[in-house]
Structure formats: C-alpha cells, structure tokens
C-alpha cells in the first residue's frame, strides 16, 4: 500500500454567487476544501492568500442559510481568523478553506463578499 | 510589442505581483517568467500537507491555466531570464527571445544550500524535489535529516508520521534557533522525541547508513541575474524601503530581496509566504502610482505533528521571553521583548494570540511583560 496513493475523485456540485449576483456551479472533489474548489475554477472573490492554512481570512464566504446545518461547527482557529475578515462578519460567515467537501455537501451554495482584503 | 511589467520568477512573489497588478488596475502587458515547467504553485504544502499525505502534489497550483488567459497574464513557464539590458530596457531569455519592459520585477527566489561531499541527498524546495522525497520515503525504513530548522523538522514529522525511523542532526545547540527562542525549541524537541524522532545536536555528522538522507540546511538567494546587470547585491538583491533596486525601473521582491526592515532597523531578507505576498502587493501598488514604504509585520508558520506554530514579528535580539499559558498543555504563546517592547510572539495552537500579536506589532508592540504573562489580561485590549 503506497503512502501517497491517489484518492478516487468523486465530486459534488458547489454554487458560488458573487456580491454582484454572478452565479457559477462547479464540480469540486470530495476531500478538497470549498476554497480549493473556488481557486481551481478561477472563481472571483476568493483570494486564499495563505493557501488554506487558516492564516489570512481572505477566503471568507457567506453560507446560504439553508445549508448551514450541513457544516461542521466553526473551530477555534477559524473563529480567531473570522474576527479579521475584510467584509462584515455575519452569523453565516465561514472561511472556505476550513469547509471540507463531503458527499453531504452536494448542492452547497456560498456567496462571496465584496472585498477580501 | 508595448513594454509592460516583466516579472522574473513565478513563485509565490512573482505570481502575487501579476495578480495584484491586475487587481490594482494595471492595464499594460504583464509577463510572468518561471524556470520550472509546471504552472505556478504553492510551496508551503510541499513540506506539510503533501509529505504527510493529506494533499495531492497536483492540487497545489496557485491558479488554473485559464486564469492567466482571462487576466491577460502572459505566462512563460520553463523559461529563464538570462540577462537584463538596462539601457534598452529588455530582458533576454535563455534559449532565445527577448521581452521589453517598462518595469522589471525580480522575484528570483532562492536555491538550496547543498551539502558538500555527500551524494544522493534529497533537498526540498520544488514540486519535483517533493515528489522525489515521497518516492524514496515509500521504500525507506530509516531517514536521516540534516538540519533542525522548519523544513528539516517538517520532513522529520511527516516521515515519523508514516512510521519511519527518523534521526535529525542539528549543528546548533537547539532546534529552529534562527526563528524561535529556547522555550519553543524545547517544546518541539520534546514533541518530536515523544513521536520517536532522535536528535543529535552540535554536529553535522550524517548517518550515511540511513536509507535516505534529507538536507534542510538553508537557502541562498538567486542574485546572479541582478549582479550581472550591475545592481547592488549584499545577502540578496538590495532594495530601498519602496523595494526598488539601485535601478529605479527594477524592483526585487520575496526571498531574493534584502530590504531595510522597519522592525529590525537593519537590512533583512526573509523567506516566507507573507513576505513574498506583501512585497508583491507593495510593488504592484507602486507601479500603479500608489507608492508606499514597506512596513508589513512578518509572520510565518510551521506544522509538525499536532502542533501548529505561528510566529508574528522577529524575535532575534530579544532580551526577555514570557510564556503565556502552560507549555505542557501544548497550547501556549511566548512573547519576546527587547528593552520592554514586544518584538515577536510565537503561538502554538493558539491562533487568537497570533492574530492579536500581528496587530499589536503593527501598532508598535506596546505590551508589558506582565500583561503578556497574565491570562486574565485580554491581549486585544493592548492593540
């Protein structure tokens, strides 16, 4: 068994909506993060300066209210960074690098804020 | 072809500069030239997520190919700038061709310092080198690491995590000596030892019987191109507080640039994502007519086993270190002071402290030793 064997890449559909309303639904592999799904599909509005290390708060998204229940709660690390978002933090604010894509997230909708930095 | 911005080097700094130029509204041609074959990618995961098996090596591109087209960034990968003609404002590429520039940004990065006289040693700076280490790790039972700095320790932690028998030699008396104080060094030594890693200090004698040898003994700035063009070099390409080299039309950013630090009061060269990104943004702003001095607070991080160390500021030359929290709990911070002013903070699994420390340092580091040690004192109140 290889240490670094490739995982099978099942995907789910995630919808990103910009602050101007531009909407794109793209396939994102299970196991990736919602941030990685945005970056690899050139979604505007997600900067992800630190590359997903939860260190910069430039991958801030607002999660569609109806999807909030699908997500793991905010961990301490993410909580600390959420205090530093450029656009206003709201109750449905998350850092997309900390949302790990699972099969259950099929159809997830997130909105990107007006500014990240 | 109209002259635009030419960026030599497509690592984190070069990539970010191209991105920020477009974000700032620069409308001229942007050419990003890199000597590796693949799309620009992130380096931090190479020694972190990729080695531990969490992140695929092919999932670390900074952006997909289409992004560069959409943003009119002309990407020339697998190419290297061979020379700069400052008179005619053109760069010549190895293998032929030249590109005119209005401004030239040098983001040439570093190369590994190599271990003399030992063959078959692995190094870790590029995606290719990470792939080679991963391949060797599959069949190696014992791993000898030379250098107890960030890279060496991240490799050691990943290898131990895969059940390999790991030994680390460090010529200095303690781990990560250049970056952290003795308390944090000691914490990481214990953490590694608990996970089976063995250390030898004060030596660089390599265990040649190990199945694989990895050296993380530092990097050397790539300054040859700048030097040949007659730019000033001193431990890196020398720039002023606006990140301009001795030629007003040429900037240097990221790992290769030696800049006057607001924090140390001396010339400084930093190897970090933060430095690369903030340098790039500063220069993109200058090119777009919004020139400003470079004042960003340095920060960096490392992941080893279950510990995430986040550092804000530069602790070199501290005269007091103060623990905030309990070291044995694995969640604590250490504040570093010089003449009563906070100059840096290391936070282990304490992200909130780290974020606040960044703000505190940006505001001047006005925190007392007593406040740093007092858990009932909210650090945010000092910002």
Interface residues (C-beta under 8 A of the other chain):
Chain A: X2 X3 X4 X6 X7 X32 X36 X39 X40 X41 X42 X49 X50 X51 X53 X54 X55 X76 X77 X79 X80 X81 X83 X84
Chain B: X16 X42 X44 X45 X53 X56 X57 X59 X60 X61 X62 X63 X64 X66 X67 X70 X134 X137 X138 X162 X273 X277 X299 X301 X303 X308 X310 X351 X352 X354 X355
